């Protein structure tokens, strides 16, 4: 029986969310969570009969609705939903979540943490009252509520052309040879606690000790060496420049190269950037050309590349403009053996991408296998 919204008040749900925050995901089975259990089994599409997994999936769905940015990142860390965090102690999770807001642990505990957990509770109450309505659009492979991809048919001639559209955080990507990281023309990486694509990749590529503390920052070190070798350590590069680095710890996910694409030109004396469709298309063409040149230096050769929506974050470019510019470069520069991927965090943005490209989503049985989709790989 589906629960009515009136059965779920924010204060009661918040108490259960705080229990999960304190004890962690690995101890959900030991907790008294009557409201979360009831909400989890009422939502259509539960992927397992094991209620702790259903509760965790419900929490992931609620957090995915927070809209990205610092709020969602802090929520993922504090509940242990971020990669590698599920068995971390509550104190470690709180410390990392506090770092998202650049606050001391104590100040975060007294202010932002209550706000973050309250926002999660609000989303849980909404989900409990309405459920997740509808069925996945054609072409979605539903691997977990927070991890999806759509295979899009973009054939314009007899030559088939497909693009895999991922709908999940970039740090969960695996099995793609090259990942493109947006950058400004100074090619400086943002701090790891930021919420951008480039910060997420830097964070996921960092080498950590057994306690989870960063002991090496290989992508940043590689990028600094590249800048020095190419004479742009103390001056900006040209818009459209692409700088390749190794993948750091992302090698464990099958990522072999990160290409840093300079698409944003800082405006002097401000925190703003100028991004044009020409910069995006130029960088995308450079990415595809570089992958072709580096192709045979690797065994097996480089074939697959994944683009985020370049310039559509801090750069301020509308997502539809970014998609159009990327497609212009991809259509003109893709080699027959290239495997093309796009990645976005939000299903609504994914819908926009499909509309802009005029793509035909393929049903999962027609789409075939996908890199990293082998049993057990993508739901961890």
Buried (B, 14 or more C-beta within 10 A) or exposed (E): EBBEEEBBEBEBBBEBBBBBBEBBBEEBEEBEBEBBBBBBBBBEEBEEEEBBBBBBBBBBBBBBBBEBEBBBBBBBBBBBBBBEBBEBEBEBBBBBBBBBBEBEBEEBBEEBBEEBBBBBBBBBBBBBBEBBEEEBEBBBBEBBBBBBBBBBBBEEEEEEBBBBBBBBBBBBBBBBBBBBBBBBBBBBBBEBBBBBBBBBBBBBBBEEEEEBEEEBBBBBEBBBEBBEEEEBEEEBBEBBBBBBBBBBBBEEBBBBBBBBBBBBBBEEEEEEBBBBBEBBBBBBBBBBBBBBEBBEEEEEEBBBBBBBBBBBBBBEBEBBBBBBBBBBBBEEBBEEEBBBBBBBBBBEBBBBBBEBBEBEBBEBEEBEEBBBBEEEBBEE
